[in-house]
């Protein structure tokens, strides 16, 4: 979910975050058919209730033109997203290599 927070912040989207602190709250969402595949996190965008982090990120990126302008850029983004996501996870021990390609790719994804 941390990667979703980063993309929302990078696009300037304001959002409210709700934490499920009890099993009853989760059960209420599941019983109300709010969670596809009964999964969290869930993000509601434009009336869509999205689950699965990759799908959530793709939707936000597509809506805000962060997917790349051509096949080459989209492919580079797709290649690097899993690595970048690992760096953004809370308590990650992984640090990005001081490699200019990663720095440029990160910049192109989050600061177009």
Protein Blocks (a to p, Z undefined) as FASTA:
>chain_A
ZZmmmmmmmnopacdddddfbfklmmmmmmnopaghhiacdddeehiacehjklmmmmmm
mmnopnojbfklmmmmmmmmmmmmmmmpghiabdcdfbfklmmmmmmmmmZZ
